[in-house]
Amino acid sequence: MKVIGVSGSPRKDGNTEILVREALKPFYEKGWEVTEFFLSRKTIYPCIGCETCMETGACVIKDDDMKFLLSEFEKCDAFIIGSPVYYRNVTAQLKALFDRSFVFRNRKLLAGKLGGAIAVGRGEGGGQSIVLTIIHNFYLSSGVLCVPCEINGLSARADKPGDILKQENRLRQARVLGENIIKYSEMISRG
Ligand SMILES: Cc1cc2nc3c(=O)[nH]c(=O)nc-3n(C[C@H](O)[C@H](O)[C@H](O)COP(=O)(O)O)c2cc1C
């Protein structure tokens, strides 16, 4: 079994990366194959809207990290996607990734996989719930089944990089999100 952890933050070792890594821990423990895909270390150009992929099933943009991600997406069983809140939205980097996944839509290659969502903002009610909805909408548009944390996705409040490390309860909830995906996957395998 294979899981991909995506962080939409442009900030290396920031709060989102920490929470995504925490959510991936249960998968390592269960022997899943784990891929970290952190957008602070990758380049994904925005979709140019040519819709060539609707006819050919392939994207015309070839010189970025999307090609690797698309092949990983196709092979995986589950996703954890986290984003900081930027202007009550996901980051531009993560939105570019969502738009470029349009290449999958015709072939419904993500349908039936499992997904968890994480949002981190500095404010109380800073837009975390909007970000969770945006990530869940991406899953629903792609046929991915949304898996809850304790309730809904994981919503966290943090500002400076590493602030989240002081919040053991949020780190625990990230692990719960990972554990829930594993549980749901086992329930589906049992039929
Ligand atoms: C351009 C920008 C826009 C932001 N907009 C919001 C916002 O709308 N609401 C909020 O709560 N925090 C906002 N923040 C704060 C970040 O979400 C917060 O610092 C978060 O911890 C960053 O996550 P990271 O450490 O994973 O990069 C913004 C930060 C930046 C740089």
The ligand as an SDF file (V2000), in Angstrom:
LIG
                    3D

 31 33  0  0  0  0  0  0  0  0999 V2000
    0.6500   35.4760    2.0090 C   0  0  0  0  0  0  0  0  0  0  0  0
    0.1320   34.9840    3.3420 C   0  0  0  0  0  0  0  0  0  0  0  0
   -1.2350   35.0130    3.5770 C   0  0  0  0  0  0  0  0  0  0  0  0
   -1.7410   34.5330    4.8100 C   0  0  0  0  0  0  0  0  0  0  0  0
   -3.0910   34.5560    5.0100 N   0  0  0  0  0  0  0  0  0  0  0  0
   -3.6040   34.0410    6.1560 C   0  0  0  0  0  0  0  0  0  0  0  0
   -5.0240   34.0060    6.3690 C   0  0  0  0  0  0  0  0  0  0  0  0
   -5.8310   34.4010    5.5270 O   0  0  0  0  0  0  0  0  0  0  0  0
   -5.4710   33.4820    7.5500 N   0  0  0  0  0  0  0  0  0  0  0  0
   -4.6130   33.0050    8.5240 C   0  0  0  0  0  0  0  0  0  0  0  0
   -5.0950   32.5330    9.5590 O   0  0  0  0  0  0  0  0  0  0  0  0
   -3.2610   33.0110    8.3330 N   0  0  0  0  0  0  0  0  0  0  0  0
   -2.7420   33.5150    7.1860 C   0  0  0  0  0  0  0  0  0  0  0  0
   -1.3830   33.5020    6.9750 N   0  0  0  0  0  0  0  0  0  0  0  0
   -0.4840   32.8960    7.9960 C   0  0  0  0  0  0  0  0  0  0  0  0
   -0.0750   31.4590    7.6550 C   0  0  0  0  0  0  0  0  0  0  0  0
   -1.1800   30.6530    7.3170 O   0  0  0  0  0  0  0  0  0  0  0  0
    0.6200   30.8210    8.8880 C   0  0  0  0  0  0  0  0  0  0  0  0
    1.7940   31.5590    9.1790 O   0  0  0  0  0  0  0  0  0  0  0  0
    0.9560   29.3530    8.7220 C   0  0  0  0  0  0  0  0  0  0  0  0
    1.4550   28.8390    9.9430 O   0  0  0  0  0  0  0  0  0  0  0  0
    1.9910   29.1210    7.6340 C   0  0  0  0  0  0  0  0  0  0  0  0
    2.1860   27.7280    7.4800 O   0  0  0  0  0  0  0  0  0  0  0  0
    3.6470   27.1000    7.1720 P   0  0  0  0  0  0  0  0  0  0  0  0
    4.4760   27.3000    8.4190 O   0  0  0  0  0  0  0  0  0  0  0  0
    3.3650   25.6770    6.8810 O   0  0  0  0  0  0  0  0  0  0  0  0
    4.1880   27.8190    5.9810 O   0  0  0  0  0  0  0  0  0  0  0  0
   -0.8510   34.0260    5.7960 C   0  0  0  0  0  0  0  0  0  0  0  0
    0.5380   34.0100    5.5290 C   0  0  0  0  0  0  0  0  0  0  0  0
    1.0270   34.4960    4.3230 C   0  0  0  0  0  0  0  0  0  0  0  0
    2.5270   34.4560    4.0640 C   0  0  0  0  0  0  0  0  0  0  0  0
  1  2  1  0
  2  3  1  0
  2 30  2  0
  3  4  2  0
  4  5  1  0
  4 28  1  0
  5  6  2  0
  6  7  1  0
  6 13  1  0
  7  8  2  0
  7  9  1  0
  9 10  1  0
 10 11  2  0
 10 12  1  0
 12 13  2  0
 13 14  1  0
 14 15  1  0
 14 28  1  0
 15 16  1  0
 16 17  1  0
 16 18  1  0
 18 19  1  0
 18 20  1  0
 20 21  1  0
 20 22  1  0
 22 23  1  0
 23 24  1  0
 24 25  2  0
 24 26  1  0
 24 27  1  0
 28 29  2  0
 29 30  1  0
 30 31  1  0
M  END
$$$$
